[in-house]
Amino acid sequence: MNIYGIVVLLTLLITFCIKVLSELLNVKAASAALPREFEGIYDEEAYRRTQEYLGATSRFSLVGAGVDLALLLLFWFSGGFNALDQFLRSFGFNSLVTGLLYIGSLLMAQSIVELPFSIYRTFVIEEKFGFNKTTPAVFVSDLLKSLFLALLLGGPVIAAILWFFEESGTAGWFLAWTGIAFFSLLLQYVAPSWIMPLFNKFVPLEDGELKSSIMRYADGVDFPLSGIYVIDGSKRSSKANAFFTGFGKRKRIALFDTLVSNHPLQELVAVLAHEIGHFKKKHIVINMVLSFVNLGVLFYLLSLFMLNRGLFQAFFMADVSVYGSLIFFMLLYSPAEFVLSLFLQALSRRHEFEADYFAVTTYSGGASLSDALKKLSRSNLTNLTPHPLYVFLNYSHPPVIRRIARIREHLAKQSQ
């Protein structure tokens, strides 16, 4: 073990301990009494199930994290990284093919480890609490489609990164950065038409009062739409959601059928007003720019550690390689990635408040957003009283009770 190995090992252990602590505090913070704000929305049985769901998912998360950590440490300290590398090198392929096989083997092994957990969460936990609508056939179909897309899209991307660093010298990081950034933009453009329909049916929303209300509101805030669609989210889960896809003139609204069936018109438009608020407040652009900047910094730092003998020694590797540098640097970079994720989570929570404000101040029925949030929290068994540390570490949205309180403040100011 050298300094690189010590940093990676300590990071893995510390982040795991933080996760354990936050999960335990979060379960302990669950209030036995229903918050007054939700009286009339939850009955005693519904609130009890919310707390049971929190306990089940927290235990499951801790077990999964513990298994992941144990297997990674076992593979590391048993010399697994080097054994796999030497095995693949024995076939005599060039470095690019060997690199693809090396990274692909590690990702496949990770997927195999995660598969039983995914099955258990879907068919045991989600089934127990009435969420699961996924049949075994749909589960297997999703799995095969995801594997196909990983090979079709992920393989060329990894190959391009390896080629840039192997063939372009000191400029490799910049070429990899710009190439992957361009590919990401292209993917966002084509995903609504080519990729998402592989998993869900997108049916245009029928003409009627809901569609007219959405279009009228969108026109009122100068937000062009290319389409409003209902997707068959109920094929997999009873949970409800809504989101936007695409950008530029290809922006689409996607409503889960579970959302449409369980909420009245004003609540649906209020939810969409919130989503439109993200676009109008430039949150999408801000997140995209931050993502690209982070990607550029990541590739630049990777170039500094490329073929670093000490980093390879920390993982007991006999030979250095570009593909090995990519894997081991990502483990070394994890402390910075952890800190960055905290900043991005905090920024995301701020953006959610801003989008709520936009919805309340631009839509005449904006007060209905609060009602929609309450109903969604019940139907999704949302934890109403999360611990602040857990929120700080994991929440991309503010706790629902804080969002509702902030909406009430905005409405009070408007009425003055």
N, C-alpha and C positions, 0 to 999 in steps of 0.2 A: 504494500500500500504506500502511495505517495500522496502529495498534497491534493492532486486531482481526485484520487479515489476517496480521500477523507472528506473533501467538500461534497462529493456526490452522495456518499454514505450518510453523512450528517444531515444533508438536505432531505433525503428520503425518510430518515427516522424522525426528524423534527416535524416535517409536514404531516406525517402519519399521526404523530402525537397531537398536533394541533387539530387534525380532523377528529380524532377520538374525543378530545376535550370539547370541541364545538358541538359534536353530535350529542354527547351526554348532557351538556348544558342546555341544548335546545329541547331535548325531551323533558328535562327537569323544569324548564320554564313554561311548559304547557299549562295554562291556567285550568284549574278544576271548574271554575265558574265561567259560564258563557259571557263574553264581553257584552255590555248593554247595547252596543251599536248593532248587534246581530240578533237581538231578541225579536221574535216573530219570523225570522228567517230560518233559524235552527230550532229544532225541538231537542229534547234531552237525548234521544236516541241518535240523532244525526251528529250532535256534538261529540257524543261518546265515540262514535265511529271515526270521527276526525282524529281523535287522540289515539285510537287504536291503529289507525293507518300511519300516523306519525311514528309510533313505536315500531311497527313492522318494517317500514322503509328505512328507519334509522339503523336498526339491527342488521338489516340486509346490506346497507351501505358499508357498515363497519366490517362485516364479514368479507365482503368483496374486496375492500381496500386491504385488509389483512392478508388475504390469499394472494392478491397481486404483489404486495411487497415481499411476502415470503418466497414466492416463486422467482421473482426477479433477483433477490439476494442469493437464492440457491443456484440459479443459472449462472450468475456472475462469479460467485466464489468457487463453484465447481469447475470453472474454466469453460463454460458453455459457449461464450462468445468466440473464443479461439477455436474450440473444437468444431463449431459450425463453419468457421472461416476456412480452416484447413481441409475440411471435408469438401467444401465447394471448390476450393482451389485445385483439388486433386483431379477435377474433370478437365482442366486445361483450357477453360473458356477465357476470353479476354476480360479485362477488368470491369468493363461496363456490364457485361452479362453476369459476371460473378457478383457484382454489386447489386444488380437487380434481384438475383436469387437470394442474396444474403438478407437484404432489407425485406424482400417479400416473404422469406421464411420466418423472420422475426414477427412481422405483422400477422402472418397466418397463425403462428403459435399464439399470439395475443388474442386473436379472434376465437381460436379454439377454446382458450381458457375462459373467455367471456361468454361463450355460447350457453353453458349450463346456467349461468347467472341470468342471462337474458330470458331463457326458457322459464326459469323459476319465477322471475319477477312478473312475466306476462301471464303465465298459466296458473300460478299459485297466488301471489300477492294481489295482482290486479284482478284476478278472478274472484278471490275471496271478498274483495270490497266492491264488486259489481261493476268494475271499469272495463274489464277485458271483453272485447268482441272479436278478437283475432282467432281465426280458426287455424289448426295446424297447417292446412294448405296455404293460407295467406302468409303465415309465418315463414314457411319454407320458400315460398315464392319471393318474399321480400329479401330473404337471405341470399338467394341465388341472383336476384337482380342487383343487389348491393355488391356482391362479388364480381359480377360482370362489369359494373361501372368502375369498380376499383381497378380491375385489370385494364379496361378500356381507357380510362382517364388518368388514374393514378400511376400506372406503369410508365407511360410516356413522360409524365411530369418528373418522376424520379429519375428516369433515364436522362432527361434534359439537364437536370441539376447536376448529376454526376458528370455528364459530358462537358458542361460549362466549366466546372472546376478542374477537370482533368486536362482540357485542351486550351483553355484561355488564360492560364496563369493568374496574374494579379487582378485581371479584369473579370475573372470568373464570377465573383460575387455580384458585380453590377449587372452582368448579363443574365445571371440566374434571377436576380431581383426583378428586373424589368420584364423578363420573359414570363415569370410566374404571375406578376401583377397583371400583365396583359391577358394571360390565360384566365385569370380569376374574373376579370371584367367580362370577357367573352362568355364564360360559363354562366354568369348572372344573367346575361342577355338571352341565352338559349335555354336555360333551365326551365322557365315556365312552359315552353312549348314542347321541349324534347325529353326532359328528364323527369319532371314532376308527374306528368301523365302516366309514367311507367308504374307509379305506385298508387295514384288516386285518379278517379274520374272527375274531371272538371266540367260541370254542366252549367251553361249560361243561366243566370237567374231569370226566371220568367217575368214578363211584364206584369206590373202590378203596383200596389201602393208602396211596398218596400223598395223596389227598384227605383221608382219615381222619387221617393224621399232621398235615397242615397245620391242619385244623380243631381237632384236639386241642391242638396247640401254641397256636393263636390263643386258644382258650378258656382255656388255662392262664395266659396273660398278659393276660386280659381285653381282647381285641382283637376287636370284632365285625366280621364280614365279610358282605357281601351277595352275594358270589360269587367263585369261583375259575375263571379262564378260561385257555385255551391259545390263543395267537394264531399265525397263520401267518407268523412272521418269516422262515422259510426261503424265502418267496416273493421276498425281496429280497436276503438275505445269509445266509451260513452262521454269522455271528457270533451269539452267544447273549446274552440279557439277561432281566431280570425287573423289573417295576415295579408301583407302585400307581397307581390312578386314582380320581378322585372324592374326596369327603370326607364327614364326618358318617356317616349311615347308608348312604351309597352307595359306601363304600370297596370296591374290587375289587382282587384280585390278578391280574396278567396275566403269564403265563409264556410265553416264546418256545418254540415247538416244538423248536427246536434245543437249548435248555437242557434240556428234559425228556428228550430222546433221548440226551443225552451225559453225564448225571450221575445217580448213584444217589440213592435216597430221602433219606438223611441229608444229603447235600450240598444238595439242593434245599430241604429244610426249613431248613437253616442259612442259605442265601441269603435266604430269605423272612423268617427271624428277624431278619436284618440290616435288611431293609426295614421290618419292623414296628418295629424299634428307632428308626428315624427318627421315626415317629409318636409312640411312647411318650416319647421325649425332647423332644417339641415342636419338632423341627427344621422341620417343615413350616410350623407357625405362625410360628416365628421368621423364616423366609425370606419368608413372605408379608407379615409386618409390615414387615420391612426393605424389601421391594420397594415397598410402598405409601408408606412414608416417603420413599424415594428418588424416587418418582413425584411426591409432593407438593412436595419441594424443587425438582425439575426444573421443574415448572410455575410455581412461584413465581419462580424465577430467570428463566424465560422471560418472565414478565410484566414484569420489570425491564428487559429488553432489547427488549421489543416495540416495533417501528417505530423502532428506533435507527438514525438516519441513518448514523452511522459504520460500523456493522456492514454495512449495505447497500453503502456505498462500497467496503468491503474486497473485495466480490465484484462490483464494477463494475456495480451495479444502478442503473437510472435512476429506478425507482419503489419506494416502500416498500409493504409489505403484511404482513398477518398470516401468510399462508402462507410468504412468504419469511423472516419472522422465525423461524418454526418450523424451517425447513431450516438456516439459517445459525447459529442459536443451538446446534443440536445439534452442529455442527462446532466451535463455540467451546467448548462444554461438554465436549468429548472428553477434555481433560486430567483434569478431575474424575472423569469416567466411568472413565478408565483406573485412577486411584488407587482408586476405589471397587471396581472389579472385583478388584483385588489383595486388598482386605480381605475381600470376599465369597468369593473362592477359598480364602483361609486359613481362614475360618470353615467353609466346606464341608468342607475336609480334616479339621478338628477334629471335625465332625459324623460323618464317616465312621468315625473311630476310636471315637467314642462308640457308634455303631450296631454296630460289630464287638464291642465290649465287651458290649453288651446281648445280642447273639446268643450269645456264648460263655457268659455267666453265666446265661442263662434257658433254654437248650435243652441237653438232655442230650447231644445229638450236635453241640454247638457247635464241637468241634475239627474237624469236617468242613468248616467254613467255609474253613479254611486250604487244604484239599485242593481245594475248589471254586475258590478264587482261583488256585491254581497251574494247574489245568486250563483255566480261562478265559483266563489269560494266554497259554497256549500256543495255544489255538484262535483267539484274537484277535490273535496275533503282537504282544503287548504289549512295549514297551521295558522291560526289567528294570532298567536302570541309567541312568535319565534324569539330566540335569545339574540341580543344585539351582536354578539360575536359571530353567531351563525349567519346572521344577515350580512355582516361586514365581509365574511369570507365567501359566501355562496349566492347571495341574492342579486340578480340582475334587475329585479323590480322591488320597490319598497314594499314592506308588509302592507297587506290590504287595509288594515285598520288605520294606518298612517295616510294612505292615499284617500280614504274616505274622509278623514278629518281635514285634510288639505282641501278637498273639493268643497266641503262645507264652508270653509273659510272663504274660498273664492266666491261662492254663492252669496254669502253674507255681505261681502264687499260690493257685489253687483247690485244688491237690493238697497244699499244705502243711498 
